[in-house]
Amino acid sequence: MKIAGKTIGFAITGSYCTHAKTLPIVTQFVQNGAKVIPILSENVAITDTRFGRAEDLIDQLFKATGYNPITSINGAEPIGPKEMLDALVIAPCTGNTLAKMANGVTDTSVTMAAKAHIRNNRPVIIAISTNDGLGNSCKNIGALLNMKNIYFVPFGQDDPINKNNSLVAHFDYILQSTEKALDSSQIQPIVKEYVSDAIV
């Protein structure tokens, strides 16, 4: 299933070092005919880091999509009852957000968006970015892999020598993963090796 004509929620959480990879994917969705509703975690919406200013991120998302990001639990709650989205992408999805989703905690705009969207039996696509993917977050990845309507973007160890528990999604596969998820299919293989930033 292609994404043209679909409404896609695109949620961004606090793996700030991967935000530069995220914006081109948002633009890619729009260029392929999707309506994109941006969603930011509360921290992302207000936190300036060495990777960029929150205000600039919000401005860039508005220019790319034509929509101001949803940044609160109250703003995300109508996603469910109004059936606003065909699919929800969370990219990047931190270990913190993974843990909350795996354990039914709904205390941020992004986790509320996921909870509200899942009630409609529609897909959530997760692009993980966490330094403890093979540590404390591993059990949460396993739990989410076994949940209905949850799909993963292929991921791998981005720096196995210096950060041997770190896992990061291959962001170039987000669009393809979303198209597969809209057909209720998990893209395979889920685990893809990083070699000098290239997928093998």
N, C-alpha and C positions, 0 to 999 in steps of 0.2 A: 504494500500500500504506500503510495506517495503522500507527502505531507502537504501538497498544494491544496489550499482550501481548508486546511485543518487549523484549529486554534491550539497553540502550544504554550503552556506555562514554562518559563525558563527561570529556575530558581538558582541563586548564587549564594553560597555560604563562604565562610571565612578562611579558605585556603588562599590567602592573598597572592601568593607567588604564582598561582595559576590563572589569575584573572585575565592576564594578557592573552591567554589561550582561549578564553571564554567568549570575548566580544566578537571575534571573527566568526565563531560558530553561530551566534545570535544572528549576525548579518547573513550567514549562509542560509539559515532557515527562512528568513524574510525573502531572500532572493529566489528561493525555491517555492514561493507562493504561500507560505504559512503566515498566519496572524500570530504574533508572539507577544505574550503578556509577561513582562519581567517581574520577578519577585526577588527581593533581597532580604536576607536575615537582618534583624535589627542592628546587630553589630556592624555588618558590612555597610549598612545605610548611613552610619555616622562616624566610622573610623577611618582616619587618614593613616597610611602606612608608607614605608619607603617604596612600596610598589605603586602608590598612587593615592589621590584624594577621593573620598567618598562622593563629593559633589561632582567631580569629573566623571566618575563611573555612572552616576544617575543621569547626567547630561548625555553621555554617550549612548546609554540604553534608550533614552527618549528619542534621540536622533535616529537610532537604528530601527526602532519599533513603532514610534508614534504614541507610545504609552508611558506614563509615569509608573515607576515600579511600585508594586505592593510591598509595604514595609512594616506591616503590623498584623497581629493575630486577627483583629477585627476586619482588616482589609482582606485577609485570606479566607475567612470563614465562608463567605458566599460562594466560593468556588464549587462546593459540594451541592447545596440546594439549587443553585442556578445552573448547574451543569455547564460551567463556563469553559472547560478545557476538554480537548480530545486526548491529550497526553501531557504529562508533567515531566520535564527534565530537571534534575538537580545536578548542576555542574559549575564548580566543583562541589562535591559532597564530602564534608569533613568527617573525621571519626566521631566527633561529638554528635553530629546530626545522624550518622549511622546508628549510634547507640540509642538515641532517642526514638528513632523510627522502629528499631528492633524491639524496644521495650515499651512501646505505646505511650511515650511521653510527648505531649503536645504543648510546648511552651514558647514557640517561636513562630514567626510568620511562615517559615519554610515547612516546619513540621505540621502546622495547621493546614497549609496548602496540600501537603501530601495526604493527611488524614481526610480532609474534605473531598479530595479528588478520588481517593481509593473507594469511598463509599459508592461511587458510580461505576465500579468495576471497570475502570479505565487505567491504562498503563502509567506507571512511574518508572522513569529511566534514570539510573544512578551512575554518575561518573565520579568515582571515588578519588580522593586525594588526601591521604593520611599517612603520617610517619609511623603509625602503629598498626598498619593493616595486617601484618603477620604477628602482631602482639595482641594487646587487649582488644583491638577491633576485630580480630579474626572471627571470634564467635558471633559477632553481630553481622558480619558479612554472611556467614553461614546461615544464620536465622533468616536474613532477608532473602537469600537465594531460595529459601523454601517457602516464601510467602507468595500468595497469589497476586498477580498484577504488578510484581516488582521485577524489573529487568536491569541488567548491568551492562554498561559500556565495557568493552574489553580493557583489562588493566594488567599491569606488570610491575616488577621491581624497577623503579627508575634509577636507583643508585645502590645496588646490592652490596657494594664494598663498604661505603661510608654510612649508609642508612639501611641496614639489612632488614628492617621491618617495614620499610616504606613501600606503599603501593600508590600508583597514580594511573588513572584511566588514560587511554589513548584518545585524546579529544577529537582527532580526525574521524573517529568512528561514531561520534554522537548522532549525526544525522542518520546514518545507516542503521544504527541501533534503534533509533526512534521509529523508523519505517518498519523494521521487523517487529517491534513491540506493538505497533498499531495493528499488526496481523497476529497478535498473541504469540509471538515467537521470540525466543532468546537468541540473539546473535551468537555465533560460535566461531572459533573458540573464545571462551571468556578470558582466559589467561594468555596474554601475548607478551613475548619477551621484548625488552628494550635493548637495542644495540646502538650506541652512539646517537640516541634520540630517534633511531629508525625502528620501525616495526618489522619483525621477521616472522 
